[in-house]
């Protein structure tokens, strides 16, 4: 199934990590987002019970992000939570840490936040107003370079150059409109390979790169083959130097050299892919997305094997457990556990069917899941108990 651009807008705003905010509050205009980018998140005791979109570990500390700029953290495996100091009130979509103290969060309005104290306090490093100007400058430079290259062809036809110039001109026009409209596009995900180098991806082909810990950013969109500016939903580093980006229409972009150069891979599924993760095994990678589709590769994406999830629910987040079981969460409150042998998968029974957006292992046998209903600690079945398939 192929998702059209017309379908992808509602999909981005309702079904992906930002789904819950839009369902609860409706879309914000660029003007409203501009205001929200200058207002600190409100303190509330209900932050842990409100919409949460992502969760991760910073050392032993749990840190979750979500609705209206809420960032909360726990130092006792999810029993008690503290709300962090956050300078924006927009919906946050992703979070990543390079070590126990230094982390980054992404969100609506093109925002990237940074912490240096393990998530207790945050500062704004980037927003859509700055990002659109960065992208505009990059687009202007690319068009100028390609115009010179076409002129240097001495009147000879170079169809590849002409196509590249046409694509670059379209990107320039789009960038000019974005500057006029304001900070309307969300950054969906962020990942850092160390304290200095990181990547951020988002709607309509947003792809940004930093080498100074987020103090400055560079437009990387022209480095991947994405002429239609398809939405990019997730970026993640794998074992070794591999970095993957997945997104709309099943797009898969791979770098084997830490993000310096990129190639576009053939996709096993031509519809939305919402997440990608690797393991400690070189070459092993998983992707997942719409309608319960998930795939495994043992050769860094050169070929794919479909996981028999046997569920229709879209999968928004996944990870490999230490015992090599795969865990996915998603639509309809699904918490799916797949056996270590690439065999059968089973849904862990839960009473709450509200959509889940992310999960993290807590201890040896519990998952902290987050989503539309806030958070919940869920006990996993024993490793030998996976195999009898249940529907959601």
Buried (B, 14 or more C-beta within 10 A) or exposed (E): EEBEEEBBBEBBBBBBBBBBBBBEEEBBEBEBBBEBBEEEBEEEEEBBEBBBBBBBBBEEBBBBBBBBBBBBBBBEBBEEBBBBBBBBBBBBBBBBBBEBBBBBBBBBBBBBBBBBBBBBBBEBBBBBBBBBEBBBEBBBBBBEEBBEBBEEEEEEEEEEBBEBBEBBBBBBEBBBEBEEBBBBBBBBBBBBBEBBBBBBBBBBBBBBBBEEBBEEBBBBBBBBEBBEBBBBBBBBBBBEEBBBBBBBBBBBBBBBEBBEEBEEBEBBBEBBBBBBBBBEEEBBBBBBBBBBBBBBBBEBBEEBEEBBBBBBBBBBBBBBBEEBBBBBBBBBBBBBBBBEEEEBBBBBEBEBBBBBBBBBBBEEBBBBBBBBBBBBEBEBBEBEEBBEBEEB
